[in-house]
Amino acid sequence: MQKPNMNPKRNPMPTQDPSVRAHNFDEVAIGYTEEMAIDEALRCLSCKNMPCVSGCPVNIRIPEFIARIKECDFEGAYQIITKSSSLPAVCGRVCPQETQCESKCVRGIKGESVGIGRLERFVADWHNSHAASIPTPPVSNGHKVAVVGSGPSGLTCAGDLAKAGYWVTVFEALHTAGGVLVYGIPEFRLPKDIVAKEVENLKAMGVDIATNVVIGKTLTVDELFGMGYEAVFIGSGAGLPNFMGIPGEAYKGVYSANEFLTRSNLMKAYRSATDTPIMKGGRVAVVGGGNVAMDAARTALRLGAEKVYIVYRRSMDELPARREEVEHAEEEGIEFRLLCNPIEILGYENPDDRRDSRNGFVTGIRCIRMELGEPDERGRRRPVEIPNSEFTLDVDTVVMSIGTSPNPLIKSTTEGLEVNSRGGIIVTEDGATSREGVFAGGDAVTGAATVISAMGAGKIAAKAIDEYLSSK
């Protein structure tokens, strides 16, 4: 038995040098070696009450898988994780562990918490590079379930149902499965081959993936029931971008973060021979302070931007992005313009056609300085404009990253499906909607949230679907 590692600091994550990585799309974090993983695992105290598990939306048995790492049984650790999570290599990279499982770790009281996310990533990567076998489909129970959307909630729901013997078909609107994991998260944070491997594991378990199918247009929910599916899970995400409604948003050179990242990630606009044009070079302003804003800003830098700004109306303390992503952005040279808010996008008309402002081009973004006032309903201090404090940033590209809403297409084509004022599908605690046999979860219900919370919703809904069909 090895001695516990009582070092108050966790093993640092090896990364690419900032001056190098700012110019490539290779993964920033390199990952733990076996020696580093074992040393970090030895920092875990194996608490009997397992407080870290309570912070995990999918309830991974964290001390149990870490105990296997201590014994150098990396495959055993992987098998423990996959009892709860269908996407361990993804979660180990993009989940905000610092506000979830790691926030509950007792080692964090007098030092740094155990690097749970880093250990999960290590275990998943070790399995993917060493495993000789692939999952096999369980015995079928004869029931069919349709899953709408191949993002984290849909894939999790599909995986759990497949393990229970259901014949599951996942319908994806785009040409590649993975949802936001492939179109919204850049390669340098989540390599596409990692997502593809997780999808292939689900296929091996018997999950069928149908791409280029837009539910609500190609097929409706009613038609899915007519095709023999006995239940439908809607995990279509929140892909409808929000804009500020300020002058100039119709100029060329203004993107939503969704469009900007989709063009780069899934449509490979970063390649010189691509048929999908996108900004390359120039000066870029990204409006927003969340993880998506960090992704857009760092992508713009890698596409060759000479200067990238993050424009955010609150201070660094209120910035909602993960601290690690903010630190990486700062290391790479992205400039944060905090306590500022855009009020107009400046541009000039296309001299070949002055009849339509949509043919104009961005030349700058006019902002006003802000200060923090009284707390709002969520406890955050409300930003207030400072009179006569306007200034202009000279940019030729603006990326709006101020949130997304659920796409209304499924609601508008599905009778009896109730939604709230934000367009999110209304569900019960187990994911059941107002329409019998239809369940929902993830961003389609909550609006834009984290990957792991969407996975948790998919897991809850899978259990509810199993109980619903069993009762029938």
C-alpha positions as CSV (number, residue, x, y, z in Angstrom):
1,M,0.0,0.0,0.0
2,Q,1.5,3.3,-1.1
3,K,1.6,6.2,1.3
4,P,-1.0,9.1,0.8
5,N,0.3,12.1,-1.0
6,M,-0.3,15.0,1.4
7,N,1.0,17.7,-0.9
8,P,-1.5,20.6,-0.6
9,K,-1.1,21.4,-4.3
10,R,-2.3,19.2,-7.1
11,N,-0.1,18.0,-9.9
12,P,-0.1,20.7,-12.6
13,M,-1.5,19.9,-16.0
14,P,1.2,19.9,-18.7
15,T,0.3,22.3,-21.5
16,Q,1.6,23.6,-24.8
17,D,3.7,26.8,-24.5
18,P,1.3,29.8,-25.0
19,S,3.4,31.3,-27.8
20,V,3.2,28.1,-29.7
21,R,-0.4,27.0,-29.1
22,A,-1.8,30.4,-30.0
23,H,-1.0,29.6,-33.6
24,N,-2.3,26.0,-33.8
25,F,-5.4,24.0,-33.2
26,D,-3.7,21.2,-31.3
27,E,-5.0,20.4,-27.8
28,V,-3.7,22.9,-25.2
29,A,-3.6,20.5,-22.3
30,I,-1.3,17.5,-22.9
31,G,-2.6,15.3,-20.1
32,Y,-1.1,13.4,-17.1
33,T,1.5,10.7,-17.5
34,E,0.9,7.4,-15.6
35,E,3.3,8.5,-12.9
36,M,1.5,11.9,-12.5
37,A,-1.9,10.2,-12.4
38,I,-0.9,7.8,-9.7
39,D,0.7,10.6,-7.7
40,E,-2.4,12.7,-7.9
41,A,-4.7,9.8,-7.1
42,L,-2.7,9.3,-3.9
43,R,-3.9,12.7,-2.8
44,C,-7.4,11.3,-2.5
45,L,-8.3,10.4,1.1
46,S,-11.0,7.9,0.0
47,C,-13.6,9.6,2.2
48,K,-16.3,7.1,3.3
49,N,-19.2,9.6,2.8
50,M,-17.8,10.5,-0.7
51,P,-18.8,14.2,-0.7
52,C,-17.4,14.6,-4.2
53,V,-20.0,12.3,-5.6
54,S,-22.8,14.6,-4.5
55,G,-21.3,17.3,-6.7
56,C,-21.4,15.2,-9.9
57,P,-24.6,15.5,-11.9
58,V,-24.2,11.9,-13.1
59,N,-23.0,10.5,-9.8
60,I,-19.7,8.9,-10.8
61,R,-18.3,6.8,-8.0
62,I,-15.2,9.0,-7.8
63,P,-13.3,7.6,-4.8
64,E,-13.8,4.1,-6.2
65,F,-12.3,4.9,-9.7
66,I,-9.4,6.9,-8.1
67,A,-8.7,3.9,-5.8
68,R,-8.2,1.8,-8.9
69,I,-5.7,4.3,-10.3
70,K,-3.7,4.0,-7.1
71,E,-3.5,0.3,-7.8
72,C,-2.4,1.0,-11.4
73,D,-5.6,-0.7,-12.6
74,F,-6.5,2.0,-15.1
75,E,-8.9,-0.2,-17.1
76,G,-10.8,-1.0,-13.9
77,A,-11.0,2.7,-13.2
78,Y,-12.5,3.2,-16.6
79,Q,-15.1,0.5,-16.1
80,I,-16.3,2.2,-12.9
81,I,-16.6,5.6,-14.6
82,T,-18.6,4.2,-17.5
83,K,-21.2,2.7,-15.2
84,S,-22.3,6.3,-14.7
85,S,-21.0,8.2,-17.7
86,S,-21.2,7.5,-21.4
87,L,-18.7,10.2,-22.3
88,P,-15.7,10.1,-19.8
89,A,-13.1,11.5,-22.2
90,V,-15.4,14.4,-23.0
91,C,-16.2,15.1,-19.4
92,G,-12.6,15.0,-18.3
93,R,-11.9,17.8,-20.6
94,V,-14.8,20.2,-20.6
95,C,-16.8,19.8,-17.4
96,P,-16.4,22.6,-14.8
97,Q,-15.2,20.2,-12.0
98,E,-14.1,23.2,-10.0
99,T,-17.7,24.1,-9.3
100,Q,-19.0,20.6,-9.0
101,C,-17.2,17.5,-7.7
102,E,-13.9,19.2,-6.9
103,S,-15.7,21.9,-4.9
104,K,-16.8,19.2,-2.5
105,C,-13.4,17.7,-2.0
106,V,-12.1,17.9,1.6
107,R,-8.6,18.4,0.3
108,G,-9.7,21.8,-0.9
109,I,-10.4,23.0,2.6
110,K,-6.7,23.6,3.4
111,G,-5.2,23.3,-0.1
112,E,-6.1,22.4,-3.6
113,S,-8.8,19.8,-4.3
114,V,-7.9,16.5,-6.0
115,G,-7.7,16.9,-9.8
116,I,-10.7,14.7,-10.4
117,G,-11.4,15.9,-13.9
118,R,-7.7,15.4,-14.9
119,L,-7.8,11.9,-13.5
120,E,-11.0,11.1,-15.4
121,R,-9.5,12.4,-18.6
122,F,-6.3,10.3,-18.0
123,V,-8.3,7.1,-17.4
124,A,-10.5,7.6,-20.5
125,D,-7.5,8.4,-22.7
126,W,-5.6,5.3,-21.3
127,H,-8.6,3.1,-22.2
128,N,-8.9,4.5,-25.7
129,S,-5.3,3.9,-26.5
130,H,-5.0,0.5,-24.9
131,A,-8.4,-1.3,-25.0
132,A,-8.5,-4.2,-27.5
133,S,-12.2,-4.9,-27.3
134,I,-15.2,-2.8,-28.1
135,P,-18.6,-2.8,-26.3
136,T,-21.2,-5.3,-27.5
137,P,-24.9,-4.8,-27.7
138,P,-27.0,-6.2,-24.9
139,V,-29.9,-8.5,-25.5
140,S,-32.7,-6.5,-27.1
141,N,-36.0,-6.0,-25.1
142,G,-37.9,-5.3,-28.4
143,H,-38.8,-1.6,-27.7
144,K,-37.8,1.3,-29.9
145,V,-37.0,4.8,-28.7
146,A,-36.1,7.9,-30.8
147,V,-33.6,10.5,-29.5
148,V,-33.6,13.9,-31.1
149,G,-30.2,15.5,-31.1
150,S,-26.7,13.9,-30.7
151,G,-25.3,16.4,-28.1
152,P,-24.4,15.4,-24.6
153,S,-27.9,14.9,-23.3
154,G,-29.0,12.9,-26.4
155,L,-25.9,10.6,-26.4
156,T,-26.2,10.0,-22.7
157,C,-29.9,9.1,-22.9
158,A,-29.2,6.9,-25.9
159,G,-26.3,5.1,-24.2
160,D,-28.2,4.4,-21.0
161,L,-31.2,3.1,-22.9
162,A,-29.0,0.9,-25.1
163,K,-27.5,-0.7,-22.0
164,A,-31.0,-1.6,-20.9
165,G,-31.7,-3.3,-24.2
166,Y,-33.6,-0.7,-26.1
167,W,-33.3,-0.2,-29.9
168,V,-32.3,3.5,-30.0
169,T,-32.1,5.8,-33.0
170,V,-30.4,9.2,-32.6
171,F,-31.6,11.8,-35.1
172,E,-29.0,14.6,-35.8
173,A,-29.7,17.7,-37.9
174,L,-26.1,18.2,-39.0
175,H,-23.8,15.9,-41.0
176,T,-21.7,14.8,-38.0
177,A,-22.8,13.3,-34.7
178,G,-21.8,15.1,-31.5
179,G,-24.0,18.2,-31.3
180,V,-22.3,21.1,-29.5
181,L,-19.4,18.8,-28.7
182,V,-18.3,19.0,-32.4
183,Y,-19.7,22.3,-33.6
184,G,-19.4,24.4,-30.5
185,I,-16.2,23.4,-28.7
186,P,-12.9,24.0,-30.5
187,E,-10.4,21.3,-31.4
188,F,-7.8,22.8,-29.0
189,R,-10.1,22.1,-26.1
190,L,-11.9,18.9,-27.3
191,P,-10.4,17.1,-30.3
192,K,-13.0,15.8,-32.7
193,D,-11.5,12.3,-32.7
194,I,-12.3,12.0,-29.0
195,V,-16.0,12.7,-29.6
196,A,-16.0,10.4,-32.6
197,K,-14.5,7.6,-30.4
198,E,-17.3,8.1,-27.9
199,V,-19.9,8.0,-30.6
200,E,-18.4,4.8,-32.1
201,N,-18.6,3.1,-28.6
202,L,-22.3,3.9,-28.6
203,K,-22.8,2.5,-32.1
204,A,-21.0,-0.7,-31.0
205,M,-23.6,-1.0,-28.3
206,G,-26.4,-0.9,-30.9
207,V,-27.3,2.8,-31.1
208,D,-28.2,3.8,-34.6
209,I,-27.2,7.4,-35.7
210,A,-29.2,9.1,-38.4
211,T,-27.6,12.4,-39.6
212,N,-29.0,15.2,-41.8
213,V,-32.4,14.7,-40.3
214,V,-34.1,17.8,-38.9
215,I,-36.9,16.8,-36.6
216,G,-39.7,19.3,-37.1
217,K,-38.9,19.5,-40.8
218,T,-37.6,16.3,-42.3
219,L,-39.7,14.3,-39.9
220,T,-42.0,15.4,-37.1
221,V,-42.4,13.9,-33.6
222,D,-45.8,12.5,-34.6
223,E,-44.2,10.7,-37.6
224,L,-41.6,9.2,-35.3
225,F,-44.4,7.6,-33.3
226,G,-46.0,6.4,-36.6
227,M,-42.7,4.7,-37.4
228,G,-42.9,2.5,-34.4
229,Y,-41.0,4.5,-31.8
230,E,-42.7,4.1,-28.5
231,A,-41.0,7.1,-26.8
232,V,-39.1,10.2,-27.9
233,F,-36.4,12.1,-26.1
234,I,-35.8,15.7,-27.2
235,G,-32.2,16.8,-26.6
236,S,-32.0,19.3,-29.4
237,G,-30.0,21.9,-27.5
238,A,-30.2,25.6,-27.6
239,G,-28.8,26.6,-31.0
240,L,-30.8,29.8,-31.5
241,P,-28.3,32.7,-31.0
242,N,-29.2,35.9,-29.1
243,F,-28.2,39.4,-30.3
244,M,-28.2,42.7,-28.5
245,G,-30.4,44.6,-31.0
246,I,-27.9,47.4,-31.4
247,P,-27.3,49.3,-34.7
248,G,-25.0,47.7,-37.1
249,E,-25.5,44.0,-36.2
250,A,-26.5,43.3,-39.9
251,Y,-23.1,44.3,-41.2
252,K,-20.8,41.7,-42.8
253,G,-18.2,40.7,-40.3
254,V,-20.7,40.3,-37.4
255,Y,-21.2,36.7,-36.4
256,S,-23.0,34.9,-33.6
257,A,-20.6,32.7,-31.7
258,N,-22.6,29.7,-32.9
259,E,-22.0,30.5,-36.5
260,F,-18.4,31.5,-36.0
261,L,-17.5,28.3,-34.1
262,T,-19.6,26.0,-36.4
263,R,-17.8,27.4,-39.5
264,S,-14.4,26.8,-37.9
265,N,-15.1,23.5,-36.1
266,L,-17.5,21.5,-38.2
267,M,-17.2,23.1,-41.6
268,K,-13.4,23.4,-41.3
269,A,-13.1,27.1,-42.3
270,Y,-9.6,27.2,-40.9
271,R,-8.4,25.2,-43.9
272,S,-7.1,27.3,-46.8
273,A,-9.0,25.3,-49.4
274,T,-12.3,25.4,-47.6
275,D,-15.5,26.5,-49.3
276,T,-16.7,28.0,-46.0
277,P,-15.5,31.6,-45.7
278,I,-14.7,33.1,-42.3
279,M,-12.7,36.0,-40.9
280,K,-8.9,35.4,-41.1
281,G,-6.6,38.1,-39.8
282,G,-7.6,41.6,-38.7
283,R,-8.9,42.7,-35.3
284,V,-11.7,41.0,-33.5
285,A,-14.0,41.9,-30.7
286,V,-15.9,39.1,-28.9
287,V,-18.8,40.3,-26.8
288,G,-19.5,38.2,-23.8
289,G,-17.7,36.5,-20.9
290,G,-18.7,32.9,-20.9
291,N,-16.9,29.8,-22.0
292,V,-18.3,30.2,-25.5
293,A,-16.8,33.7,-25.7
294,M,-13.4,32.3,-24.6
295,D,-13.7,29.6,-27.3
296,A,-14.6,32.2,-30.0
297,A,-11.8,34.6,-29.0
298,R,-9.1,31.9,-28.9
299,T,-10.3,30.5,-32.2
300,A,-10.1,33.9,-33.8
301,L,-6.5,34.2,-32.6
302,R,-5.6,30.8,-34.1
303,L,-7.3,31.9,-37.4
304,G,-4.7,34.6,-37.6
305,A,-6.3,37.7,-35.9
306,E,-3.6,40.3,-35.1
307,K,-5.6,41.5,-32.1
308,V,-8.5,39.9,-30.1
309,Y,-10.6,41.7,-27.4
310,I,-13.1,40.2,-25.0
311,V,-15.7,42.9,-24.3
312,Y,-17.7,42.2,-21.1
313,R,-20.0,44.5,-19.1
314,R,-19.0,43.3,-15.6
315,S,-15.6,42.8,-13.9
316,M,-13.3,39.8,-13.8
317,D,-14.9,38.7,-10.6
318,E,-18.2,38.2,-12.3
319,L,-16.8,36.6,-15.5
320,P,-18.8,33.4,-15.9
321,A,-16.2,31.5,-17.9
322,R,-14.0,28.8,-16.2
323,R,-11.0,30.3,-14.6
324,E,-8.7,27.9,-16.4
325,E,-10.0,29.1,-19.8
326,V,-9.6,32.8,-18.8
327,E,-6.1,32.2,-17.7
328,H,-5.3,30.4,-21.0
329,A,-6.8,33.2,-23.0
330,E,-4.7,35.8,-21.1
331,E,-1.5,33.7,-21.5
332,E,-2.2,33.7,-25.3
333,G,-2.4,37.5,-25.5
334,I,-6.2,38.1,-25.6
335,E,-7.0,41.5,-24.2
336,F,-10.0,41.8,-21.7
337,R,-12.0,45.0,-22.0
338,L,-14.0,44.7,-18.8
339,L,-16.8,47.0,-17.5
340,C,-17.7,47.9,-21.1
341,N,-20.8,47.3,-23.1
342,P,-21.3,47.7,-26.9
343,I,-23.9,50.3,-28.0
344,E,-23.2,50.3,-31.8
345,I,-21.3,48.4,-34.5
346,L,-19.7,50.8,-36.9
347,G,-19.2,50.2,-40.6
348,Y,-19.3,51.5,-44.1
349,E,-21.6,50.7,-47.0
350,N,-20.4,48.5,-49.9
351,P,-19.8,51.1,-52.7
352,D,-21.2,48.6,-55.2
353,D,-24.6,48.5,-53.5
354,R,-25.6,51.3,-51.1
355,R,-29.2,50.2,-51.0
356,D,-28.7,47.5,-48.4
357,S,-26.8,47.9,-45.1
358,R,-26.2,44.2,-45.0
359,N,-23.7,44.7,-47.7
360,G,-21.6,46.9,-45.4
361,F,-18.5,46.0,-43.6
362,V,-17.5,46.4,-39.9
363,T,-15.0,49.1,-39.1
364,G,-15.3,49.3,-35.3
365,I,-17.5,48.8,-32.2
366,R,-18.6,51.7,-30.1
367,C,-18.8,50.9,-26.3
368,I,-19.7,52.7,-23.1
369,R,-18.0,52.2,-19.8
370,M,-19.9,50.6,-17.0
371,E,-19.7,50.5,-13.2
372,L,-21.2,47.9,-10.8
373,G,-24.4,49.0,-9.0
374,E,-26.8,47.2,-6.7
375,P,-27.2,43.4,-6.8
376,D,-29.7,41.9,-9.3
377,E,-32.2,39.1,-8.5
378,R,-29.4,36.5,-8.8
379,G,-27.1,38.4,-6.4
380,R,-24.7,39.8,-9.0
381,R,-24.1,43.5,-9.0
382,R,-25.9,45.1,-11.9
383,P,-23.8,46.9,-14.5
384,V,-24.7,50.6,-14.9
385,E,-23.6,52.9,-17.7
386,I,-21.3,55.8,-16.9
387,P,-22.6,58.9,-18.8
388,N,-20.3,60.4,-21.5
389,S,-17.8,57.5,-21.3
390,E,-18.1,56.2,-24.9
391,F,-15.1,55.0,-26.8
392,T,-14.4,53.0,-30.0
393,L,-12.4,49.9,-30.7
394,D,-11.1,49.6,-34.2
395,V,-12.1,46.1,-35.3
396,D,-13.3,44.5,-38.5
397,T,-15.0,41.4,-37.0
398,V,-17.5,41.2,-34.1
399,V,-18.6,37.9,-32.5
400,M,-21.7,38.1,-30.4
401,S,-21.5,35.5,-27.5
402,I,-24.4,36.6,-25.2
403,G,-26.2,33.3,-24.9
404,T,-28.6,31.1,-26.9
405,S,-32.2,29.9,-26.8
406,P,-33.9,26.7,-27.7
407,N,-34.8,26.5,-31.4
408,P,-38.6,26.8,-31.7
409,L,-38.9,24.4,-34.6
410,I,-39.8,21.3,-32.6
411,K,-42.4,23.2,-30.5
412,S,-44.0,24.7,-33.5
413,T,-44.5,21.3,-35.2
414,T,-45.4,19.2,-32.1
415,E,-48.9,19.5,-30.8
416,G,-49.4,19.5,-27.0
417,L,-45.8,20.4,-26.1
418,E,-45.7,23.2,-23.6
419,V,-42.8,25.7,-23.4
420,N,-41.9,28.5,-21.0
421,S,-41.4,32.2,-21.8
422,R,-37.8,31.6,-22.9
423,G,-38.7,28.8,-25.3
424,G,-37.5,26.0,-23.1
425,I,-39.6,22.8,-23.0
426,I,-41.4,22.4,-19.7
427,V,-40.7,19.1,-18.0
428,T,-41.3,17.3,-14.7
429,E,-38.4,16.3,-12.5
430,D,-37.9,13.1,-14.5
431,G,-37.9,14.8,-17.8
432,A,-41.5,14.1,-18.9
433,T,-43.1,16.7,-21.1
434,S,-46.8,17.7,-21.4
435,R,-47.0,15.2,-24.3
436,E,-47.4,11.6,-23.4
437,G,-44.4,9.5,-24.4
438,V,-42.2,12.6,-25.1
439,F,-39.4,13.4,-22.7
440,A,-36.8,16.2,-22.9
441,G,-33.6,17.4,-21.3
442,G,-30.5,19.5,-21.6
443,D,-30.3,22.9,-23.2
444,A,-33.6,22.4,-24.9
445,V,-35.2,22.7,-21.5
446,T,-32.8,24.9,-19.5
447,G,-31.2,27.0,-22.2
448,A,-27.5,27.1,-22.6
449,A,-25.8,25.2,-19.7
450,T,-22.9,22.8,-19.1
451,V,-22.2,19.6,-20.8
452,I,-22.4,17.6,-17.6
453,S,-25.7,19.0,-16.6
454,A,-27.1,18.1,-20.0
455,M,-25.7,14.6,-19.5
456,G,-27.4,14.4,-16.1
457,A,-30.7,15.3,-17.6
458,G,-30.3,12.7,-20.3
459,K,-29.5,10.1,-17.7
460,I,-32.6,11.0,-15.6
461,A,-34.8,10.9,-18.7
462,A,-33.5,7.5,-19.8
463,K,-34.5,6.0,-16.4
464,A,-37.9,7.6,-16.7
465,I,-38.4,6.3,-20.3
466,D,-37.5,2.8,-19.1
467,E,-40.0,3.0,-16.3
468,Y,-42.7,4.5,-18.6
469,L,-42.3,1.7,-21.2
470,S,-42.0,-1.0,-18.6
471,S,-45.3,0.1,-17.1
472,K,-47.0,-0.1,-20.5
